Amino acid sequence: MTIADRKAREKEALRMLILNGAKKLFIEKGIEQITIRNIADEIDYSVGTVYVYFKDKNAILHDLHSIGFQELGGYFQELFSIEDPLDRLKKMGITYMKFALENQEMYDLMFNVKAPMESIESSEKEDWNEGTNAFGALKNTVAQCMENGHFSGHSLEPLSFIIWSLVHGMCCLEIRNRTKGVKFDNPDTILYDGYKEFLKILEKL
């Protein structure tokens, strides 16, 4: 290994140390409570060292949000072997909800917190590639369903957006404990019960 290779590996290791420290803090304390000083203290480095790798907190949160999409992709990986696209579509929603509930702070960062998008807007990068790729996986599955005769008379992109929005909305209500404030008969199962009802509608399209 050359000196340049070793330095590159050390640099990447420190970058990941910063990101992991930040992730630990926002899971424990919430995203809004994190400061660069907190992160530096967590990893026992100076504030200046953190700024060498990230220009501000938003840049850290953006990289973490990108990691979140990689983790979501890992959840979806096993679904791509399902040949029937309608069956795959149904299981994509279940998998999406599972990820959201098991990674609530990360899910908030990926979809609800403005900081990662502000980081994109302030850089030369204009596209939200992570979101595009995630939505693309859903859109491609819906397209295959249409090719198999499902969803006749419906438009691909708007229908895909509705499916995503509905599942996302249910996840947000659950994560933010809004489902506990409504007097549902079965608040602990309303998320999955609601999804089952949605699938019944979807099957009739």
C-alpha positions, 0 to 999 in steps of 0.5 A: 500500500502506498502512502497516498493509499494509506492517507486516503483510507485514513481520511475515509475512516475519519469521515465515517467516524464523524458520520457514525458519531453524528448518527448516534447523537441524532438517534439519542437526542434528535436531529435538531439538538445536534451541533458540530461541537456535540459531534466533535466531543462525541468522537474526541476530535476538535471542531476544526477537524470536523469542518475539514470534512464537512462545511456545516451540519447540513452537509453531515446530515446530507451524507447520513441521509444518503446512507439511509437510502443505501440502507433502504435499498438493502431492505428492498434487495430481496424483493427484486427476485419476486417475478410477479410485479403485483406481488412485489409491489404489495411486499414493497409497501410492507418492506418500506413500513418495516424500514421506517419503523425500525429506523425512525430517526433516519427515516425522518432525516431522509424524508421529513427534515429539510437540511439534506435538501438545503445541502443539495440546493446550496451545492452544484448538485441539483438532482435528488439522486437518492429519491429519484432512484428509490422512486424509480424502483417503485415506478418500474414495478408499477410499470411492469404491473401495467404491462401485465394488465393491471391498473388499466386507464391509470397514468404511471407516474401519478399512480406511483406517486399516490402509492408512495405518498399513501404509504409514506403518510401512514408511516409518518403518522405512526412515527409521530405517534399521531395514530395513538392520539386517535381513538382507533379500536386497534391503534397498535395494528392500524398501520398494517390494517390500513395497508391491507385495506389499501391493497384491496383497493389496489387489486381492483384497479 
